[in-house]
Amino acid sequence: MREHYISVDVETSGPIPGEFSMLSLGASVVDDDGKTFHVQIKPLNRNAVPEALAVTGLSLETLECHGTEPAIAMENFASWLEGVRPNGIKPVFVGLNAPFDWSFVNYYFVRFCGSNPFGYTALDIKAMYMGATGCTWSQTTSSQMAKRLLPKRKGTHNALDDALYQAELFRLVRGLTRR
């Protein structure tokens, strides 16, 4: 089965899904920056870690009024995924610290849509970089990767911007593995 890589980033109100909320989700087709998805989501509850909100710049109050209902957000994301993937090709979740982002996306897909189109796996750019370069885990931060890979984009803690940045990092790391 061929694969279709989708870079995904989320901004959240805290460290674990269910107790805390996914506030924003951004995605990009890894090999086509023109195909993107972004949504800001109504929080599930008022639980928040102040530092998490400070990093995102998002407000629970604003999202309660103007955010997309979680079920609609995830249905829209599933429809977007279906629309951008070539027929019969499985979407592969790609993330920088993919376990964190995937855990929220999986929770929301299962809770609000019944299943996760990505399945139960994710491709982590940090682990891929470590394998490609032989570096230590502490050297897999995005800032350390950027020093070596020289991406044009930067991370901003905007879910769509970061999905695009991660897609670029993935392409650059993939280039290292093909040499």
C-alpha positions as CSV (number, residue, x, y, z in Angstrom):
1,M,0.0,0.0,0.0
2,R,1.4,3.4,-0.9
3,E,1.4,6.2,1.7
4,H,0.4,9.8,1.7
5,Y,2.2,11.9,4.4
6,I,0.2,14.5,6.3
7,S,2.0,16.9,8.6
8,V,-0.2,17.6,11.7
9,D,0.2,20.1,14.5
10,V,-2.1,20.9,17.4
11,E,-2.3,23.5,20.1
12,T,-3.9,22.5,23.4
13,S,-4.9,23.7,26.8
14,G,-2.8,21.1,28.6
15,P,-0.9,17.9,28.5
16,I,-3.5,15.1,28.0
17,P,-6.6,14.7,25.8
18,G,-10.0,14.5,27.5
19,E,-9.0,16.3,30.6
20,F,-7.7,19.2,28.5
21,S,-8.8,20.5,25.1
22,M,-7.4,20.6,21.6
23,L,-7.8,24.3,20.7
24,S,-6.3,24.4,17.2
25,L,-5.4,21.9,14.5
26,G,-3.4,22.5,11.4
27,A,-2.4,20.1,8.7
28,S,-0.5,20.1,5.4
29,V,0.1,17.6,2.7
30,V,3.9,17.0,3.2
31,D,4.7,17.2,-0.5
32,D,2.2,20.0,-1.4
33,D,2.2,23.1,0.9
34,G,-0.8,24.4,-1.1
35,K,-3.0,21.7,0.5
36,T,-3.7,22.8,4.0
37,F,-6.3,22.5,6.8
38,H,-6.8,24.7,9.8
39,V,-9.5,25.0,12.5
40,Q,-9.8,26.6,15.9
41,I,-12.0,24.4,18.2
42,K,-14.4,25.1,21.0
43,P,-12.9,23.7,24.2
44,L,-14.4,20.7,25.9
45,N,-14.1,22.3,29.3
46,R,-12.4,25.1,31.2
47,N,-9.3,23.1,32.2
48,A,-6.1,24.8,31.2
49,V,-2.5,25.0,32.1
50,P,-1.7,28.7,32.0
51,E,1.7,28.2,30.4
52,A,0.0,26.2,27.6
53,L,-2.4,29.0,26.8
54,A,0.4,31.6,27.0
55,V,2.4,29.6,24.4
56,T,-0.5,29.4,22.0
57,G,-1.9,32.9,22.5
58,L,-5.4,31.4,22.3
59,S,-8.2,32.3,24.7
60,L,-10.7,29.8,26.1
61,E,-13.3,32.5,26.3
62,T,-12.8,33.5,22.6
63,L,-12.9,29.9,21.5
64,E,-16.0,29.2,23.5
65,C,-17.8,31.9,21.5
66,H,-16.1,31.5,18.1
67,G,-14.5,28.1,18.0
68,T,-15.9,25.3,15.8
69,E,-17.7,22.5,17.7
70,P,-15.3,19.6,18.1
71,A,-17.5,17.1,16.2
72,I,-17.8,19.5,13.2
73,A,-14.1,20.3,13.3
74,M,-13.2,16.6,13.2
75,E,-15.8,15.8,10.5
76,N,-14.3,18.6,8.4
77,F,-10.8,17.4,9.0
78,A,-11.8,13.8,8.0
79,S,-13.4,15.2,4.8
80,W,-10.3,17.3,4.0
81,L,-8.1,14.2,4.5
82,E,-10.4,12.2,2.2
83,G,-10.2,15.0,-0.4
84,V,-6.5,15.4,-0.5
85,R,-5.4,11.8,-0.5
86,P,-5.1,9.9,-3.7
87,N,-7.7,7.1,-4.1
88,G,-6.8,4.1,-2.0
89,I,-3.7,5.6,-0.4
90,K,-3.5,5.6,3.4
91,P,-2.8,8.9,5.1
92,V,0.2,8.8,7.4
93,F,0.2,11.1,10.4
94,V,3.6,13.0,10.6
95,G,4.5,15.2,13.5
96,L,7.3,16.7,15.5
97,N,6.8,15.0,18.8
98,A,4.1,13.0,17.0
99,P,3.0,11.0,20.1
100,F,1.7,14.2,21.8
101,D,-0.2,15.6,18.7
102,W,-1.4,12.2,17.6
103,S,-2.9,11.5,21.1
104,F,-5.2,14.5,20.9
105,V,-6.1,13.9,17.2
106,N,-6.8,10.3,18.0
107,Y,-8.9,11.1,21.0
108,Y,-11.0,13.6,19.1
109,F,-11.5,11.4,16.0
110,V,-12.5,8.4,18.1
111,R,-14.8,10.4,20.4
112,F,-16.5,12.5,17.8
113,C,-16.3,10.4,14.6
114,G,-15.9,6.9,15.9
115,S,-12.6,6.1,14.2
116,N,-9.3,7.7,13.3
117,P,-8.4,7.8,9.6
118,F,-4.7,7.7,10.5
119,G,-5.2,4.5,12.4
120,Y,-3.1,3.8,15.5
121,T,0.3,4.9,14.4
122,A,2.2,8.1,13.7
123,L,5.6,9.0,12.2
124,D,7.7,11.1,14.5
125,I,10.1,13.5,12.8
126,K,12.3,13.6,16.0
127,A,12.9,9.9,16.0
128,M,13.4,9.9,12.2
129,Y,16.0,12.7,12.6
130,M,17.8,10.8,15.4
131,G,18.0,7.7,13.2
132,A,19.2,9.6,10.1
133,T,21.9,11.6,11.9
134,G,22.9,9.4,14.8
135,C,22.4,12.3,17.2
136,T,21.2,12.0,20.8
137,W,17.5,12.5,21.8
138,S,18.4,15.9,23.4
139,Q,19.6,17.0,20.0
140,T,16.2,16.4,18.3
141,T,14.6,19.7,19.3
142,S,13.3,21.7,16.3
143,S,15.9,24.4,17.0
144,Q,18.7,21.9,16.9
145,M,17.3,20.4,13.7
146,A,17.0,23.8,12.2
147,K,20.7,24.5,12.8
148,R,21.6,21.5,10.7
149,L,18.8,21.4,8.1
150,L,18.4,25.2,7.5
151,P,14.6,25.2,6.8
152,K,13.1,28.4,5.3
153,R,10.1,28.3,7.7
154,K,10.0,28.7,11.4
155,G,7.7,27.4,14.2
156,T,5.3,30.0,15.5
157,H,2.9,28.0,17.8
158,N,0.2,28.6,15.2
159,A,-1.0,25.1,14.3
160,L,-1.1,25.7,10.5
161,D,2.3,27.5,10.4
162,D,3.8,24.7,12.5
163,A,2.3,22.0,10.3
164,L,3.9,23.6,7.3
165,Y,7.2,24.0,9.2
166,Q,7.1,20.4,10.2
167,A,6.4,19.3,6.6
168,E,9.5,21.1,5.5
169,L,11.6,19.5,8.3
170,F,10.2,16.1,7.3
171,R,11.2,16.7,3.7
172,L,14.7,17.7,4.8
173,V,15.2,14.7,7.1
174,R,13.8,12.4,4.4
175,G,16.4,13.9,2.1
176,L,19.1,12.9,4.6
177,T,17.8,9.3,4.7
178,R,17.9,9.0,0.9
179,R,21.6,9.9,0.5
